[in-house]
Amino acid sequence: MLLAATNSGTLIIALPNLERSLHAGLLALVWVILAYLIAATVLVLTAGRLSDLFGRKRAYVGGFLAFALASLGAGFAPDATVLIFWRVLQGIGSAFLFANAAALVTDAFPLEQLGLAMGANTMVAAIGLVLGPVLGGALVAISWHWVFWFNVPLALGGALWGALILRELAKPDTVRGYDALGTLTFIVGLTGLVLGVSRGGLSGWGNPITLVGLAVALVLLPLWVLIESRSRAPMLDLSLFRNRLFAAATAAAFINGLARFALMFLFVFYFQGAQGDDPITAGIKLIPLALGMLIASPLAGIYADRHGSRALAALGMLVTGIGLALMTTLDVHSPYWQSTLWLFIVGAGSGMFNSPNTSAMMGTVPPNRRGIAAGARTLLQNTGAVLSIAFVLAIVTSAVPKPTLFAVFSGLAKGLSAQRLEPFIANMHVALWVLAGTSFVGALVCLLRPRHAEAGETHASESHERALRAGAGA
């Protein structure tokens, strides 16, 4: 979790520098982020499925090794195209890490401690988000290559630690098989949707590639749902969604990804572009977002263990929406305290939502299905994140003059007047209102789940049976 969160922050802060160093266009730059997310998103269910079949430990350690290799290659990339290739391989390694992280924690802790455990996991992610932007600014000052190379010793250390410490606790899934058709359909459909949306704002919604991408998505994504409903061993087990708690919590995770993920992406360009900050200063200015998560996550986990997750998850989404709405008061010359306060509020709301929502979702599925359940959660949350960046990019780039866009996204807008930057700021406000509205919808979705006590009855009895068996064995 620390590796994934830190890597995300360091790369985002380095984007303006990457654009200048690799002579990359804006769309290529955005796809350095999106290629990784799409690979991690599409393959996370496959990784979860393989982990349920062959063991979580093996898949987890393999994910670290793949991530280390891809990070090494990315640092040597001569241009944006090669970098995007290595980012896809990084995403494949991440898929095996993401698919197993929540499942490993759920295997290791009893249900009554799961909220605290997930809160600690989220807190570590928040620490990574604090470190990432500042570390990214420092690494860019040396060379952009180190934004990738710093991952290598961390990933190798994680692989060694996992190999020595982890044990297989869950029994392999008895239903064998692999859904190649469903996986391929989802890969092509989601890529078409993201390509169409991300190009729409830059090249126009009548652009042939934009229209083809959207048409492919319109055909293949519904077809994918049909394939999954009829497959013997589906990529996404739709029967999991018959559980009302799991269905509502997963939908909320998707909406949370949609509402919040593009925020750091947006603010890197606001700070480095519109306000003219250097990478280290921009990284420091992003710290309050992670600090809010860092404080709220463990407290939310402890509260959820005692009182349930339903109200707290809804409140977290509501607080996030309020913070996003307040951000629409920012302009080119807004003082630092304003962005600090609004970012902290959004971070605290995210911390209140994430750990209770994850622990409720993972605690309601049987142990031998936790790999695929963790994969489903990450699939939908990351799909929300991918679409979040694509939609925000489409909104921000529409009707903004190309020279202004280039100056903002390459971090060279310091000499531009507030009047020249006004179209960018106005579109940023529109994007923030869309994200805020999405978060408010997420709060309502959180309230659709059953109360914690009802959802936990099955697993409470499971925990009781385990205790009886342990007592009998002793």
PyMOL commands that set and color helices and strands:
alter all, ss='L'
color gray80, all
select helices_A, chain A and resi 2-22+26-54+56-75+80-108+111-142+146-149+151-165+180-203+208-230+238-242+244-260+262-274+279-285+287-307+310-329+336-362+367-397+402-409+418-446+452-473
alter helices_A, ss='H'
color red, helices_A
deselect
rebuild
show_as cartoon
